[in-house]
Amino acid sequence: MRARFALLAVAALAVACPFDIEGDPREHAATEDQGAPDDSHGDKPPDPGEPPPDAPVPQEPVVSDACEPYLAQLTTLAREFVDALAADQIPGGVFGVAVGDCRFSYGIGADREGAPIDGATRFQMASVSKLFAALTANSLVEDGLLDKHAPVSSIVAVNDRAPYGDAFTLDQLLAHRAGYPDWFLSDDGSQLDRAPFFAAHANELLWAPPGEVFVYNNQGYTLAGHVLEIAGGASYAQLVQARVLDPLGLADTRLGSTLDATEPHSAAGASGTPSSFALYGSDDPFYRSEFYEPMGGVWSSAEDMVALGKAIIARDPRLLSSASIDDLTRSRGPSSGKGSDYAQGLMVFGDIWTHDGATGGFLTELTMVPSRGVVMAVMVAADWAFPYPFAYGAIDMLAPGLDYGTLPPTTPAAQWAGSYADDVILGRVVIAADGANLTLSFPDVQLGPGVPTTMTAELVGDDTYFGPFFDWGEGELVMQTGSDGTRYAASRNFVARAAP
């Protein structure tokens, strides 16, 4: 597999720019392979494209009149954003914030055509796109066109239970708790249209009992998009357009399958290393495919993403009812460590609703603090570094004293030791404790000469471990306990259950 995977448009007149921000010229940047991909399907050689500009230039910020009380903070944030991108040699990016009625966006660098990046420049949003799928699903539910709690097989011809007894639902699929596979052994990556893809894989076995295990699942969101278009009687892109983009006037946002690759004002994302990289843009076939669309195929701007965040926290009835927003943001259980839970298309922890995205050439994040009326979107046109310290510091500056929730205690590694079984892919999995870390061996696996069948997964906290999976790349392993006390070793590569 390969690694591929906003502000309201300011209605008020922009005030004269009060900023004096100088950015240092920077070398053009590129990205490293991120290991286990956030959004992946198939294999494709990179297109070298044209390099990003050698010296990204900070642009004039867009500031609404209501920002006067926040000018000092916003000036600081703009300077810190310049420094953060310079430190990691990121060729371009943008951030947008909303605080109350204040709207602010600030871009650095140039888009694909060489125009300045600003709050209206489209970026590939990667997994932040899942929020659009969840919003569309809940809109169909409100209109009586869809039952999120019905077996998915009542809508689409797909295995939603075998080898287990209970069927999974769309509600579970949107929460990454359906047990559905994130990839199929029989998939060669060539089919990028949803209907024929799922018709060809209608009888694939589930990885885990529905509702028992959290496994972050891109392919599950593609299935969710297919469910929505059947229930809604229109293509997935048409449904998102009619139910999310048009009601809120998100004029910059496009879906991959409807994106005009010649339309200007889209960023090109650098993927590789600062000295050797490829560019991915809106003409990339995978980014424009039906398969990628529900899991990551949205292209959007900082202005549109912050406008969407504001509509969600304001419970804007043009989007969804207040009750539906409550259900959208309700925790369905812990996610992959780090103290966060997953709702539908959003991670929730403490006072924060958020989702990030990572794909070839782009890293993105949308964060909402509903109790403070704060929204922030950050997008960069490179995939080797994301300015997390800047993003977290900005939220702390604009909404001080937040409750980030409490990290649950980590289970001693020795309690996870034992014999497990993956009945779909790997067979036996033997887990042993190695201090605070885990060692996994796979006695039934034969992947060829030189490919290790033992791995060490290092503890990163909250029963989450990180390590290499054969020659597939590095990724998370999340140890979990089901409702009946069964222990699970869950990753995006496999799920194994402890032997009785």
Stockholm file with secondary structure:
# STOCKHOLM 1.0

chainA/1-500         MRARFALLAVAALAVACPFDIEGDPREHAATEDQGAPDDSHGDKPPDPGEPPPDAPVPQEPVVSDACEPYLAQLTTLAREFVDALAADQIPGGVFGVAVGDCRFSYGIGADREGAPIDGATRFQMASVSKLFAALTANSLVEDGLLDKHAPVSSIVAVNDRAPYGDAFTLDQLLAHRAGYPDWFLSDDGSQLDRAPFFAAHANELLWAPPGEVFVYNNQGYTLAGHVLEIAGGASYAQLVQARVLDPLGLADTRLGSTLDATEPHSAAGASGTPSSFALYGSDDPFYRSEFYEPMGGVWSSAEDMVALGKAIIARDPRLLSSASIDDLTRSRGPSSGKGSDYAQGLMVFGDIWTHDGATGGFLTELTMVPSRGVVMAVMVAADWAFPYPFAYGAIDMLAPGLDYGTLPPTTPAAQWAGSYADDVILGRVVIAADGANLTLSFPDVQLGPGVPTTMTAELVGDDTYFGPFFDWGEGELVMQTGSDGTRYAASRNFVARAAP
#=GR chainA/1-500 SS CCCCCCCCCCCSCCCCCCCCCCCCCCCCCCCCCCSSCSSCCSCCCCCCCCCCCSSCCBCCCEECGGGGGGHHHHHHHHHHHHHHHHHTTCCCEEEEEEETTEEEEEEESBCTTSCBCCTTCBEECGGGGHHHHHHHHHHHHHTTSCCTTSBGGGTSSSCSSTTSSSCCBHHHHHTTCSCCCSSCTTCCSCCCCHHHHHHHTTTCCCSSCTTTCCCCCHHHHHHHHHHHHHHHTSCHHHHHIIIIIHHHTCTTCEEGGGCCTTCSCBCCEEEEETTEEEEECTTCTTTTSTTTHHHHCEEECHHHHHHHHHHHHTTCTTTCCHHHHHHHTSCCSBCSSTTCEECSSSEEETTEEEEEEEETTEEEEEEEETTTTEEEEEEESBSSCCCHHHHHHHHHHHSTTCCCCCCCCCCCGGGGCEEEEETTTTEEEEEEEETTEEEEECTTCCCCTTCCSEEEEEEEETTEEEEECTTSCEEEEEEEECTTSCEEEECSSCEEEECC
#=GC SS_cons         CCCCCCCCCCCSCCCCCCCCCCCCCCCCCCCCCCSSCSSCCSCCCCCCCCCCCSSCCBCCCEECGGGGGGHHHHHHHHHHHHHHHHHTTCCCEEEEEEETTEEEEEEESBCTTSCBCCTTCBEECGGGGHHHHHHHHHHHHHTTSCCTTSBGGGTSSSCSSTTSSSCCBHHHHHTTCSCCCSSCTTCCSCCCCHHHHHHHTTTCCCSSCTTTCCCCCHHHHHHHHHHHHHHHTSCHHHHHIIIIIHHHTCTTCEEGGGCCTTCSCBCCEEEEETTEEEEECTTCTTTTSTTTHHHHCEEECHHHHHHHHHHHHTTCTTTCCHHHHHHHTSCCSBCSSTTCEECSSSEEETTEEEEEEEETTEEEEEEEETTTTEEEEEEESBSSCCCHHHHHHHHHHHSTTCCCCCCCCCCCGGGGCEEEEETTTTEEEEEEEETTEEEEECTTCCCCTTCCSEEEEEEEETTEEEEECTTSCEEEEEEEECTTSCEEEECSSCEEEECC
//
